[in-house]
Amino acid sequence: MVTVGEKAPAFELLNQSGETVSLSQYGGRWVVLYFYPRDDTPGCTKEACEFSADLQRFGELDAVVLGCSPDTPERHRAFIAKHGLRLTLLSDPERTVMQKYGAWGEKKLYGRTTVGVIRSTVLIDDSGTVVHHWRTVRAAGHAGKVREKLEALRPAS
């Protein structure tokens, strides 16, 4: 589980192109790391499309957006192509990074308790510190809320 004010857990995962991506390669930049259950489902598509549409504004705030799910790089490529996404999507089939970030575990779904990916987002500042953690989110409108928080927390340039 991540804690606001502490260093974000390091990770290395494959992206949609099969390339290794690590948190350390984004040193000096803000990172939006969002976790979602599965490519090409309604909520996950909505969230990814909203982040992708707002990517330029995140870039202007010197932030990179990384999506993470248990899906394979191949599924990520198909998802990106189908919806014209401009995001980097990370593959965590073993759910190790999700566990470190509190994005895997028990959750309520339609009144039942299940175990799975907890849709959540972590905002990491340019020094690698967790500055905000949305422990559960609704997909629609979430990207805008993250951008607003980033604008509020990021020092003016």
N, C-alpha and C positions, 0 to 999 in steps of 0.2 A: 504494500500500500504506500502511496506517495503522501508526503506531508508538505503543506505549504511552508516555505521558508527553508526547506532542505534541498540538497542537490538532487536532481532528477536521476533515476537509475540509468546507468549506461546500457546501451543495447546495440546489437548488430542484427539486422534482418535483411532478407532479400526484397527488392522492390519488384515492380511489374516487369522489369527488363532482366531480372535475375541478377542484378548487381547488388553488392553488399552496401547497405546504408547504415551508418552509425550516428548516434546522437553527437558524438565528438566532432564529426565533420561540419556541424553547424555552429561550432563555437563562435561567439561574437554576434550571433543572430538570435532572434526570438523564434521559438518553435511552438506551433500549435500541433499537438499530437492527439488526434481523435480516434477513438476505438468504436467499431461498429460490427454488428453480427455477421452480415453476409452480403456479398456483391449482388447487385441487381434485384434486390427486394425493394418494395415501395419506400419504406422509411430510409433505408440506406442510400437509395438512389436520390431521394429528395435532399438528404444531407450532403452527399457528395457533389451534386449539381450546384447547390448553394455555395459551398466552399469554392468550387471551381469558378463559378461566376464572379466571386469576390476576390479571386486570387491576386489580381493586380493591386487592389487596395491593401491586401495583406503585405504584398511585396513593397509597397510604398512605406509601410511601417517596419520594414526590414525583418519581416517574419516569413517563415516557411511553413506550409501546411502539409502535414503527413497524416494520411489515413492508415489505420491498421486493423486487419481482420485475420481470421484463420485461413482465408482463401489462399489458393496457390497463386504464384506470379502469372500463370496462364489465365486463370479466371480474372485476375486483375486486368490483364491486357484486354480481354474481351469486354469487360465492364467499361473500361476507359474508351475503347473504340465505339461501343454501342451508344454511349452517351456524350461523346466528345469531351471527356474530362481532361483537365490539364493538371491533375494532381499527381503526387507521388503516393503510391499505395504500397504498404508494407505487408509482407506475408508472415504470420506468426502461427503456423499450424500446430506447434507444440504448446502454444498459449503461455510461454514463459515470460514474455514481456508484458502481456496482459495481466498475468498474476502479479508481477512486480508493481504494476501501476494500478492495481485494484479494479481492473476491467474484466475480470473473470471470477465468477462465483454465483451464489444464489441470487435470484431475482424473481420478482413477481411478474407473471405474464398471464393476462386474462384471469386473474384471481387464483392462479396456481403458482406454487413455488417450483422453479426449475433452476438448473445450473447451466450457465452459458455466458456469452459475452454481454457485459454490462455497457450499454451505450454511454460513453463518458468522454471527457476531454480534459487534457492537462495543458496549461499554458506555462512555458518555460522561458525564462528571460535570457538575455544575451550572455549571462555568466553561468548558465546551466542550472539555475535555481527554480524550483517550482513556485510560481507566483499565484496561480489559481487552479482549482480543481473542480470541475463540474462532475459530481459523482454519478448523476443520472441526468440524462437530457432527453428532450423531445426533439426529433430530427428537424421538423419544420421551424425555420427561423433561428436555429441555433448558430449558424455561421455568423449572422449579423450580431448576435449577442457576444460571441467571442471577439469579433472585431471591435465592438464598442468597449469591451473590457481591456483589450490590448491598447486602444487609443487612450483610455483613462490611466493605465499603468505605465505605459512607455513614456520616458522623459521626452520632452519636446526637443527636436533637433535644431 
